[in-house]
């Protein structure tokens, strides 16, 4: 059942969403003003993901760890 079922409920949901939208707008405007005033710096760029974190280690990498995550045992073949 959707949260906007019925006229009164739909009106309440729209008002709640509008208030949240206004809060986000105010916070964004404050951050922009703070950046313009030099109070805060722009956030750091997103760093590229490390291959080890994604489980994409090279086979010939001497610092490579086993491909099996900790706590997972390899299944015997056959």
VENVENWO-V93290 format. One record per residue. PSI is psi in degrees with one decimal (* if undefined). OMEGA is omega as a letter, one per 40 degrees, with the letter a starting at -180 (none if undefined). Layout:
# VENVENWO-V93290
psi & omega
PSI & OMEGA
PSI & OMEGA
This chain:
# VENVENWO-V93290
psi & omega
128.1 & a
154.7 & a
-10.1 & a
33.1 & a
120.3 & a
151.1 & a
-48.8 & a
-43.9 & i
-41.7 & i
-40.8 & i
-41.9 & i
-42.1 & a
-42.3 & i
-41.1 & i
-40.2 & i
-42.2 & i
-38.2 & i
-39.8 & i
-41.6 & i
-40.2 & i
-42.1 & i
-39.4 & i
-43.6 & i
-38.9 & i
-43.9 & i
-43.8 & i
-41.0 & i
-42.8 & i
-38.4 & i
-43.0 & i
-41.0 & i
-41.2 & i
-40.4 & i
-39.5 & i
-41.4 & i
-34.4 & i
-8.7 & i
12.7 & a
-35.8 & i
152.2 & i
157.8 & i
145.4 & a
155.0 & i
150.3 & i
155.9 & a
125.3 & a
145.7 & i
145.5 & a
142.4 & i
137.9 & a
-32.8 & a
-34.8 & a
-27.8 & a
-2.1 & a
26.0 & a
56.0 & a
143.3 & i
145.4 & a
-34.4 & a
7.7 & i
117.9 & a
-25.4 & i
7.8 & a
142.4 & i
161.8 & i
147.8 & a
-20.5 & i
127.7 & i
158.0 & a
134.9 & i
-6.5 & i
126.2 & a
144.6 & i
140.6 & i
140.5 & i
142.4 & i
144.5 & i
* & none
